[in-house]
């Protein structure tokens, strides 16, 4: 970019610089080939340049202080938005846009207006929730049901916490019902840390005796050690016991 503008003088004609790459001080890419907007901004003020259109990051972003240097981002979402407890935590935060840029130039003085136009139709989100009881489970399922265009939404999720048998069963049934509705809805196995720990009242109210009761206690003990297979088996046994009961 610096080479492209070297030797240029202010002009009454509209001049746009188009470039691609990382910008110094923006992002975490470790590379020596970065664009120095400190070189470009004086040229935007004196009429040598009127607008700088950059590509590299897939999120729409304004750079510098002039309002005339922008990453337009990608026209469709390409990666996950990281979202915690309802708050954006990082990732591809503002993709799926095109920029409509209007330049009005009088002499060497230009005014630039940038309008963001939504073009993308897909959403990718990485979600994480901490759950401790039935109310937390209901809140997670309610959030998932509120997504407006589920057939164009991909969600990978992580759940942490400890639940009893009833709440775990409600969670599992709710997720199973939602999975075919979304374009994709699946757990982030590496980050999942959901433990099964029923209280004594739940155990006493189970219509299980003998070997079945012993099997349930053994499965619950294994599930408490973050054994997903044991947790699923305990959930299935719990569901069958409720149906029989």
N, C-alpha and C positions, 0 to 999 in steps of 0.2 A: 504493500500500500504506500509506503514511504517513497519507494522508487517511482511508482505510478504518478505521484503528484509533484515530484521533484522538478523545479524549474517552472511550474505553472504560475500564472499571474491572475489577479482578480479579473473577473469578466462579467459582462452584463447578461451573458447567456447562462442558462441553467446547466449546471454540471453535477453529475452524480457519480460517486465512486462506489464500485461494487467489489467487495472482497470476501475472502473466506479464511477463517482461522481463529485461533484463540486470541483473546485480548489481554494485554498485560494488566495484572491485578484483578482479573475476573475469572472465576472458575479455579479448579485445582489441577489443571493439566500441567505437567512438568515438561516444558519444551522451550527451546531457545527461540523458535520461530513464532513470536507473538506480535500482534498488532499494537503499536503504541498510539493510543488516541490522543496523547498529549501533542503529538506532531500534527494531527488532523484538525483539532478544535480551533486553533488560530486561523486556519484556512477556511473554516466554516464561518468564522466571524468577519473575515475581510472580503468575502465574496469569491474567493478562489474555488471553493466547493459550496454546494448547497445541501447535499444530503449524502450520508454514507450508509449503504445497505450491506449488512454483513450476514454471513452464514457460518454456522459451526454448531453452536448449541441448538437443541431442538425446542427450547423454550423462548417465548417472545420476551425481549428485554430491551429497555432503553439504556444507553451508555453515556457517560460523561454528563456535562452540564448544559450543553447547547440544545438538547432535545432533537438533534439532527443525526444522531448515530444510533442505529437500531439493529438488533438481531431480530429478524422476522420470525424465527422459529420454524418448525415444520408444519406443513398444511394438514397433517394427520398425526395423531398421537402415536409415538413409537416406543415409549417406555413407561415404567410405573411411577405414579405419584405416591410418595410415601406419606401416609396419613396416620397419626396416632389417635389419641382420644378426641376425635373430631377436628384436630388441628393439622395443618400441613407441616410436615417435618423435612421435606426435601424431595429429591428426585426430579422428574420432568414436571415442573410446576405450572407451566402455561403454554402448552403446545396446541396444535390444531388450529392455527390462525394464519391469515394473510394480512399484510399491512397495505392500506390504501394511503398513499403519500401524496399530498398536494403541496406544490411549491409555487409561491407568488414572489416574483423577483422584480424589483424596481431599481434600476441601476445595478449597483453591486450589493444591495441589501435585499435579503430574501427572508420570507416568512414561510415556515414549514408547519403543516398540520399532518399528524399521523393518526389514522383511524384503524383500530384493530377489528378485523372481520373474522368471525368464527367460520372455519371451513371443515373442521374435523367432526366426525360422527362417532368415534370410538373413545372409550375411557378405560384406562388401566390404572388400578389402584392397589397399593400394598397397605393392608390394614392390620392393626394390632389392637387387641382388647385384653383387659384384665377382668376376670370374672370371679365372683365369690359366692353368689347366691342366685336364686331364681329371678330376681329383679334385674340382675346384670345380664342374664341370659335373654330375658325379654327385650332388654335395650339393644343388645347386639342384633337380634333377629329383626327388630323394628327398623334399625338403621339399614339393614340389608334390603328389607322390603321397600324402603323409601326411594331406592335408586330408580330413576325415571325410565331409562332405556336399557333394560337388563340384557336384552339380546345383543347389545353392542358394548357391554361392560364386562371387563375381566378383572376379577378380584382374587388376590392371594392373601391369605389371612394367617395371623398368629394369635393363639389364645394362651393366656397364662393364668394360673390360679388353681383353686381347689373347689370342687363341686360335689354335692351329694348325688345319690342315684336318680332322684326325680328330676333335678335340674339338668343333670348330664343327659338323661333321656330326652328331655324337652329340647335341649340344644342339638342333639344328634338328629332328631326327627325334623327339626326346623331347617337345619342345613341340608338334609337329604331332600326336602321338599323344594328348596331354592336352587339346588345345583343345576337341574335341567332348565331352569328359567334364565339363568345367566349364560352369557357366551362362554364363560368359564368361572368357576368358583371352587378354589382348592386350598388346602392348608399349606403353610410354609413349614414343612416338617422340621427343618433345622431350628426353627424358632419356637415351635410348639412346646409348651410346658404345662399341660393341663392334667391335674391329678384328680383321682376319684377317691373321695373320703366320706362315705355316708356316716351319719350319726347313729347312735345306738337305737333311737326311736325308729329310724328307717329300717334298720336291720331286724328289729323285733316285729315290725309290721309286715315283713315279707312272708308270703305264704309258702315258705320253703322249709323242708325238714330233711333230716338224714344226709345222704350223700349230696343232694342238691344244695343244702345249706352250707355244708363243708366246702363244696366247690366254689360257692359265691364268696365265702370268706377268703379262700385262697386266691381267687382272682382279684379281689379287692386289695389284698396285700401286695400282689404283683403290680397292680395298676398304680398303687401309691408310689412305686419306684419308677414312675414314668414309662411304664410298659404299655404302649398303645394297643397292642394286640389283646392284652389282658383287659384293658379298659373297654374295648369293643365287645369282648366276650361277656364281661360283667353286665354291660348295657343290654346285650341280647338276652341274657338269662333273666335280668330284671324285667324286660319287656314281656318275655314269655310267662314269667311268674304272675305278672299283673293280668295278662289275658286269661290265664287259667283260673286265677283267683276271682 
